Amino acid sequence: MSDAAAPGRADTAHAPDKVVTACLVIIGNEILSGRTRDVNLQFLATELNKIGVRMMECRVVPDIEEVIVDTVNEVRRKFDYVFTTGGIGPTHDDITADAIARAFGVGISENAEAVDRLTRYYADPALFTAPRRRMARIPHGGSLVDNPVSVAPGFRMENVFTFAGVPMIVEGMFHSMKHLLVGGRPLLSRTIRCSQPEGFIAGPLGAVQQRHPETEIGSYPAFRQGKPSVSLIIRGTDPAKLQSAFDDLFKVLVELKGEPEEVPVS
C-alpha cells in the first residue's frame, strides 16, 4: 500500500505530483445477472478524477464471501484507494460487512454510534427491526461513513471504503467522505472528432502517440448520419503536453482530410 493510502494521512497529506489510483469492487448477483444496471462506476470515476484520483480498475463479484475477501485483499494492496458498493443492507444476502471484516482479520459487531443513528432515524422501536439492526454491524476498527440519504452508514477500513449499492446513497456517502482522500494531479482530456474511418488514420495516429508518450490517445469509432466517424480523446496530467499532443494530432487529421473538430467538454 502506498503512502497516500496509509491510515491517518488521508486528511492531511497532499500528493500533487503523484499518480493516485483507485479500484472499484461492485458486489452483487443482481449486477452479474443483468437485472440491475450499475451506474456507480461512472459517478465515482468522474468525481475521483476531479480530485486527482484515477480509477484504474473495476471488479464485479458475486455475493460469495470467499470471492469478496480474496478480491478486496488483492486490490487494497495494489491501489491507493478501494471502494466497494453493495451488500450492506438488511437482508440475508448482504454479506459485504462480514467479508470486509474477514479480509482484515477482525471481528464484527454492532457499532454504538451506528445503532444510535438508526434508533433516532426510525424513532418508533417497532420500525427498528432485527434486519434493519444488522446495518449497524461494523468491522472492528472501522470508522463510519455518513449516509445523508437513509442514515445506515458505510464504513472505512484503512484504504477501503464500503458503500451501499443504491446510486443516490453512493453519491451521498462519497460526498460525505471525499475530503479524506489525497489526490494527485487530475487527468485532463481533449476530444477531436474526425470524419475518416479508424482504419485509415490508425497508422498516423500511432505515430502521434509515439511522439507524445506522456499522454494517452484513445480512438472510439462510431457512425454519424450513416457515415464513419472517430472520436479521439487525448488524456494527460500536464496541460502543456496535452496541448502539444492536441495540436500535433489536429494537424495530422487536417492533412488526412479528416475534417477534425474539437468537441467541447459537456
C-alpha positions in Angstrom: 0.0 0.0 0.0 1.5 3.4 -1.0 2.0 6.3 1.4 -1.1 8.1 0.1 -3.2 5.3 1.4 -1.6 5.0 4.8 -4.1 5.2 7.7 -4.3 8.6 9.3 -2.7 10.5 6.5 -5.6 11.0 4.1 -6.9 14.1 5.7 -3.6 16.0 6.0 -1.3 14.8 3.2 -1.1 16.1 -0.4 0.4 14.4 -3.4 0.4 16.9 -6.2 3.0 15.1 -8.4 1.9 11.6 -7.7 -0.5 9.4 -9.7 -3.0 8.3 -7.1 -5.0 5.2 -8.0 -8.3 3.6 -7.1 -10.3 0.5 -7.7 -14.0 -0.2 -7.5 -15.4 -3.5 -6.4 -19.0 -3.9 -7.3 -20.7 -6.6 -5.3 -23.9 -8.2 -6.2 -25.5 -11.1 -8.1 -28.1 -8.7 -9.4 -25.4 -6.8 -11.4 -23.9 -10.0 -12.8 -27.3 -11.3 -13.8 -28.1 -8.2 -15.7 -31.1 -7.4 -13.6 -29.6 -4.2 -12.2 -27.6 -1.8 -14.3 -24.6 -0.3 -12.5 -24.2 3.5 -12.7 -21.9 3.9 -9.7 -18.7 3.3 -11.7 -19.3 6.3 -13.9 -20.1 8.6 -11.0 -17.2 7.6 -8.9 -14.6 7.6 -11.7 -15.8 11.1 -12.7 -15.8 12.5 -9.1 -12.5 10.9 -8.2 -10.8 12.4 -11.2 -11.8 15.9 -10.1 -9.7 15.5 -7.0 -6.8 13.8 -8.7 -7.6 10.1 -8.0 -7.5 7.9 -11.1 -9.9 4.9 -11.4 -7.6 2.2 -12.7 -9.7 -0.9 -12.4 -13.2 -2.2 -11.6 -14.1 -5.7 -10.5 -17.7 -7.1 -10.4 -18.0 -10.0 -8.0 -20.9 -12.2 -6.8 -22.4 -12.4 -3.2 -19.9 -15.1 -2.2 -17.9 -14.2 0.9 -14.7 -16.0 -0.2 -14.6 -14.2 -3.5 -15.2 -10.8 -1.8 -12.5 -11.5 0.7 -9.9 -12.5 -1.9 -10.7 -9.6 -4.2 -10.6 -7.0 -1.5 -7.3 -8.3 -0.1 -5.8 -8.3 -3.6 -6.8 -4.8 -4.7 -6.3 -3.0 -1.3 -2.6 -3.8 -1.6 -2.4 -2.8 -5.3 -4.2 0.5 -5.3 -4.2 3.6 -3.1 -7.9 3.5 -2.6 -10.6 0.8 -2.9 -14.3 1.4 -2.9 -16.9 -1.3 -2.6 -20.6 -0.9 -3.5 -23.4 -3.2 -2.5 -24.2 -5.8 0.1 -24.5 -3.8 3.4 -28.3 -3.8 3.6 -30.7 -5.7 5.9 -31.2 -8.9 4.0 -29.6 -12.4 4.3 -27.6 -11.9 1.2 -26.0 -8.7 2.4 -22.7 -10.1 3.4 -20.2 -7.4 2.5 -19.6 -6.2 6.0 -18.7 -9.7 7.2 -16.5 -10.3 4.2 -14.6 -7.0 4.8 -14.1 -7.9 8.5 -12.7 -11.3 7.4 -10.4 -9.7 4.8 -8.9 -7.5 7.5 -8.8 -10.4 10.1 -11.0 -8.6 12.6 -14.3 -9.3 14.3 -17.6 -7.6 13.6 -20.4 -6.4 15.9 -22.9 -3.6 16.4 -21.4 -0.2 16.4 -22.8 2.0 19.2 -22.8 5.2 17.1 -24.5 3.3 14.2 -27.1 1.9 16.5 -27.8 5.4 17.9 -28.2 6.9 14.4 -30.6 4.2 13.3 -32.6 4.3 16.5 -33.1 8.1 16.1 -33.9 7.7 12.4 -36.6 5.0 12.8 -38.0 6.7 16.0 -40.6 4.0 16.6 -38.9 0.9 18.1 -41.3 -1.3 16.1 -39.8 0.0 12.9 -36.2 -0.7 14.0 -36.5 -4.4 13.2 -33.8 -7.0 13.6 -33.0 -7.0 9.9 -32.5 -3.2 10.0 -30.4 -3.5 13.1 -28.0 -5.6 11.0 -27.0 -2.5 9.2 -25.3 -1.2 12.4 -22.8 -4.1 12.3 -19.3 -2.6 11.5 -16.0 -4.4 11.4 -13.9 -3.7 14.5 -11.6 -0.8 13.9 -13.8 0.6 11.2 -14.8 4.3 11.1 -18.3 5.3 9.9 -19.0 6.9 6.5 -22.1 9.1 6.8 -25.2 8.3 4.8 -27.2 11.6 4.4 -29.9 9.8 2.5 -31.1 6.9 4.7 -28.7 7.1 7.7 -27.5 3.5 7.7 -23.7 4.1 7.5 -21.0 2.8 5.3 -17.5 2.4 6.8 -13.8 2.7 6.2 -11.1 0.2 6.9 -7.7 1.7 6.2 -7.8 2.5 2.5 -11.0 0.6 1.8 -14.3 2.5 1.8 -17.5 0.4 1.8 -20.7 2.0 0.4 -24.2 0.8 -0.2 -25.2 0.0 -3.7 -28.1 2.4 -4.3 -26.7 5.2 -6.6 -28.3 8.0 -4.6 -26.8 6.7 -1.4 -23.4 6.1 -3.1 -23.4 9.8 -4.1 -24.3 10.9 -0.6 -21.7 8.7 1.0 -19.0 9.8 -1.4 -19.6 13.5 -0.9 -19.6 13.0 2.9 -16.1 11.5 2.9 -14.2 12.8 -0.2 -12.4 15.3 2.0 -10.4 12.3 3.4 -8.9 11.5 0.0 -5.5 12.6 -1.0 -5.4 13.4 -4.7 -2.6 13.8 -7.2 -2.7 15.7 -10.5 -6.2 15.5 -12.2 -6.3 13.7 -15.5 -7.2 16.3 -18.2 -8.7 15.5 -21.6 -9.4 17.0 -25.0 -11.5 15.4 -27.7 -11.2 15.7 -31.5 -13.8 14.2 -33.8 -12.9 13.4 -37.4 -14.7 12.0 -40.5 -12.2 9.5 -41.7 -12.6 5.8 -40.7 -10.5 4.5 -37.9 -8.6 2.1 -40.1 -7.5 4.9 -42.4 -6.0 7.1 -39.6 -4.6 4.2 -37.4 -1.0 4.5 -38.7 -0.6 8.2 -38.4 -2.4 8.1 -35.0 0.1 5.6 -33.7 2.9 7.9 -34.8 1.4 10.8 -32.9 1.1 8.7 -29.8 4.8 7.7 -30.0 5.7 11.4 -30.3 3.8 12.2 -27.1 4.4 9.3 -24.7 3.3 11.2 -21.6 -0.3 11.5 -23.0 -2.8 8.7 -23.7 -4.7 8.9 -27.0 -7.8 6.7 -27.3 -9.7 6.0 -30.5 -13.5 5.5 -30.4 -15.2 4.8 -33.8 -18.9 5.4 -34.5 -21.3 6.3 -37.3 -22.8 9.8 -37.5 -25.6 10.2 -40.0 -24.7 6.9 -41.6 -21.0 7.9 -42.2 -17.9 6.7 -40.3 -16.7 9.0 -37.5 -14.0 8.7 -34.9 -13.7 10.5 -31.6 -10.1 10.8 -30.5 -9.6 11.5 -26.8 -6.3 12.8 -25.6 -5.6 12.5 -21.8 -2.8 13.7 -19.6 -1.9 15.5 -16.4 0.3 18.2 -17.9 -1.7 21.0 -19.7 1.3 22.0 -21.9 2.0 18.4 -23.0 -1.7 17.8 -23.6 -1.9 20.9 -25.8 1.2 19.8 -27.8 -0.3 16.4 -28.5 -3.7 18.0 -29.4 -2.0 20.4 -31.9 0.0 17.6 -33.4 -3.0 15.3 -33.9 -5.2 18.1 -35.2 -2.6 19.0 -37.8 -2.2 15.3 -38.9 -6.0 14.9 -39.3 -6.2 18.1 -41.4 -3.6 16.6 -43.7 -5.6 13.4 -43.9 -8.7 15.4 -44.9 -10.4 14.1 -41.7 -12.3 17.4 -41.2 -11.3 17.5 -37.5 -13.2 19.5 -34.9 -12.8 19.8 -31.2 -15.7 18.5 -29.2 -16.4 20.7 -26.2 -16.4 19.1 -22.7 -20.0 18.7 -21.7 
